[in-house]
Amino acid sequence: MRIPIFPLAGAMLFPRSQLPLHIFEPRYRQMVRDVMEGQGRIGMIQPNGDEYRLYSVGCVGDLVGIEELDDGRFNIVLHGVSRFRLLGEADLGTAYRNADVDVGAFDDSEPEPLGLAARAEVEREARRLGDALRLSVDWQAVGRLDDEMLVNAIAQVAPFDPGSKQALLEAQTLAERADLLVQLMQFQRLTLTGGREAETTLQ
């Protein structure tokens, strides 16, 4: 498959999740216009270290929401379809980048639900990280999310570095992603608290 790609650090799109984006650069405004007239799909992918190099895995998104502002900017919403492996970039003469991608590289069928213990651990660490970040969260609403939506939503919004977010995207199964997510939340929390919680536990 050949698609326009949007390299953006920290912007994670997962299958069956949604990603709102504000499009303001002229080249990406043109990309949105072209996508509207074409196949309606954009590949989200992260830069790897600089704007020219890319990670090898991203996610295809369907353009499901669009608002064009008076000055030509766009607010759009992408709905994740499937992850892809980058095969190579294609020079089509556009200001934005295009690439050939393999959308069959991952099994992105609906995953098996998490076990009860794994689900509880994700929620518990999310609460702890939320408290450490002093966030106001509707935890009742969070608790109503299904397992996949919960894990992917946290992976999207948590303040992890791009490499960590990429590892979450590339996790083969939901269970593997949930396990990695818990580890990253624990590390982030202990970093924020300066290890004070670990010291208290050991005393």
C-alpha positions as CSV (number, residue, x, y, z in Angstrom):
1,M,0.0,0.0,0.0
2,R,1.2,3.5,-0.8
3,I,0.0,6.3,1.5
4,P,0.9,9.8,2.6
5,I,2.8,9.7,6.0
6,F,2.7,12.2,8.8
7,P,5.9,12.0,10.9
8,L,5.1,13.3,14.4
9,A,7.0,12.5,17.6
10,G,4.8,11.3,20.4
11,A,1.6,11.0,18.4
12,M,0.5,7.4,18.8
13,L,-2.3,5.9,16.8
14,F,-3.4,2.3,17.5
15,P,-5.9,0.1,15.6
16,R,-9.5,0.9,16.7
17,S,-8.4,4.1,18.6
18,Q,-8.8,7.7,17.5
19,L,-6.3,10.5,17.3
20,P,-7.2,14.2,17.0
21,L,-4.7,16.4,15.2
22,H,-4.4,20.1,14.5
23,I,-2.9,20.6,11.0
24,F,-1.2,24.0,10.5
25,E,1.9,23.5,8.3
26,P,1.2,24.3,4.6
27,R,2.6,20.9,3.4
28,Y,0.3,19.0,5.7
29,R,-2.7,21.2,4.9
30,Q,-2.1,20.1,1.3
31,M,-1.8,16.5,2.4
32,V,-5.2,16.7,4.1
33,R,-6.8,18.2,1.0
34,D,-5.3,15.4,-1.2
35,V,-6.4,12.7,1.3
36,M,-9.9,14.1,1.2
37,E,-10.0,13.7,-2.6
38,G,-8.2,10.4,-2.5
39,Q,-8.3,7.2,-0.5
40,G,-8.9,9.0,2.8
41,R,-6.0,7.4,4.7
42,I,-2.9,8.8,6.4
43,G,0.0,6.8,7.9
44,M,1.1,8.1,11.3
45,I,4.7,7.4,12.1
46,Q,7.3,8.8,14.5
47,P,10.7,10.4,13.5
48,N,13.6,8.4,14.9
49,G,16.1,10.9,16.3
50,D,15.6,13.6,13.6
51,E,13.0,14.6,11.1
52,Y,14.5,12.7,8.2
53,R,14.8,9.2,9.8
54,L,11.7,7.3,10.7
55,Y,10.9,4.4,12.9
56,S,10.0,1.2,10.9
57,V,6.5,0.8,12.3
58,G,3.5,3.1,12.2
59,C,-0.3,2.9,12.0
60,V,-2.7,3.6,9.1
61,G,-5.6,5.9,10.0
62,D,-8.9,6.6,8.3
63,L,-9.8,10.3,8.1
64,V,-13.2,10.2,10.0
65,G,-13.5,13.8,11.2
66,I,-12.5,17.1,9.6
67,E,-13.0,20.8,10.3
68,E,-11.5,23.4,8.0
69,L,-10.8,26.7,9.7
70,D,-11.1,30.1,8.1
71,D,-7.4,30.5,7.7
72,G,-6.9,27.1,6.0
73,R,-5.8,25.1,9.0
74,F,-7.6,21.8,9.8
75,N,-8.7,20.0,12.9
76,I,-8.9,16.3,11.9
77,V,-9.6,12.9,13.6
78,L,-8.0,9.7,12.5
79,H,-9.4,6.3,13.3
80,G,-6.7,3.6,13.5
81,V,-7.0,0.8,11.0
82,S,-3.9,-1.3,11.2
83,R,-0.2,-1.1,12.0
84,F,2.2,-1.2,9.2
85,R,5.9,-1.8,8.6
86,L,7.7,0.8,6.5
87,L,9.0,-0.6,3.2
88,G,10.5,2.6,1.8
89,E,9.6,6.1,0.9
90,A,8.1,7.0,-2.5
91,D,9.0,10.3,-4.2
92,L,5.7,11.6,-5.7
93,G,6.8,15.2,-6.0
94,T,4.6,16.4,-3.1
95,A,5.7,18.7,-0.3
96,Y,4.7,16.0,2.2
97,R,6.2,12.5,2.4
98,N,4.7,9.3,1.0
99,A,5.7,5.7,1.6
100,D,5.1,2.1,0.6
101,V,4.0,0.1,3.7
102,D,3.2,-3.5,4.5
103,V,-0.2,-3.5,6.4
104,G,0.0,-7.3,6.7
105,A,3.0,-7.3,9.0
106,F,0.9,-7.4,12.2
107,D,-2.1,-9.3,13.4
108,D,-4.4,-6.4,14.3
109,S,-7.6,-8.4,14.7
110,E,-9.6,-7.7,17.9
111,P,-7.4,-8.9,20.8
112,E,-8.2,-11.3,23.7
113,P,-9.3,-9.4,26.8
114,L,-6.7,-9.1,29.6
115,G,-6.9,-11.3,32.7
116,L,-8.5,-9.7,35.8
117,A,-5.1,-9.3,37.6
118,A,-3.5,-7.6,34.6
119,R,-6.5,-5.2,34.1
120,A,-6.4,-4.3,37.8
121,E,-2.6,-3.7,37.7
122,V,-3.0,-1.3,34.7
123,E,-5.8,0.7,36.5
124,R,-3.8,0.8,39.8
125,E,-0.6,2.1,38.1
126,A,-2.6,4.6,36.1
127,R,-4.1,6.0,39.3
128,R,-0.7,6.2,40.9
129,L,0.8,8.0,37.9
130,G,-2.2,10.3,37.7
131,D,-1.7,11.2,41.4
132,A,2.0,11.8,40.9
133,L,1.2,14.1,37.9
134,R,-1.6,15.8,39.9
135,L,-4.1,15.1,37.2
136,S,-7.9,15.3,37.7
137,V,-9.3,12.1,36.2
138,D,-12.8,10.6,36.0
139,W,-11.7,7.2,37.2
140,Q,-15.2,5.8,37.0
141,A,-15.3,6.6,33.3
142,V,-11.8,5.1,32.9
143,G,-13.1,1.9,34.6
144,R,-15.8,1.6,32.0
145,L,-13.3,1.4,29.1
146,D,-12.7,-2.0,27.5
147,D,-9.2,-3.4,28.0
148,E,-7.9,-2.4,24.6
149,M,-9.2,1.1,24.8
150,L,-7.9,1.6,28.3
151,V,-4.3,0.4,27.5
152,N,-4.1,2.3,24.2
153,A,-5.6,5.5,25.7
154,I,-3.0,5.6,28.4
155,A,-0.2,4.8,25.9
156,Q,-1.4,7.8,23.8
157,V,-1.6,10.4,26.6
158,A,1.1,9.4,29.1
159,P,4.2,11.5,29.1
160,F,6.6,8.8,27.8
161,D,9.5,9.5,25.5
162,P,9.1,8.7,21.8
163,G,11.2,5.5,22.1
164,S,8.9,4.1,24.9
165,K,5.8,5.0,22.9
166,Q,7.2,3.2,19.9
167,A,7.8,0.1,22.0
168,L,4.2,0.2,23.1
169,L,3.0,0.5,19.5
170,E,5.2,-2.4,18.4
171,A,4.1,-4.8,21.2
172,Q,2.8,-7.9,19.5
173,T,-0.2,-8.5,21.8
174,L,-2.4,-6.5,24.0
175,A,-1.1,-8.4,27.0
176,E,2.5,-7.5,26.1
177,R,1.5,-3.9,25.7
178,A,-0.3,-3.8,29.0
179,D,2.7,-5.4,30.8
180,L,5.1,-2.9,29.2
181,L,2.7,0.0,30.0
182,V,2.7,-0.9,33.7
183,Q,6.5,-1.0,33.8
184,L,6.7,2.4,32.0
185,M,4.1,4.0,34.4
186,Q,6.0,2.7,37.4
187,F,9.3,4.1,36.1
188,Q,7.7,7.4,35.2
189,R,6.1,7.7,38.7
190,L,9.3,6.9,40.5
191,T,11.2,9.4,38.4
192,L,8.6,12.1,39.3
193,T,8.7,11.3,43.0
194,G,12.5,11.0,43.1
195,G,12.3,7.4,44.2
196,R,10.7,8.4,47.5
197,E,8.0,5.7,47.2
198,A,10.6,3.0,46.7
199,E,12.6,4.2,49.7
200,T,9.4,4.1,51.9
201,T,8.6,0.6,50.7
202,L,12.1,-0.6,51.7
203,Q,12.0,0.9,55.2
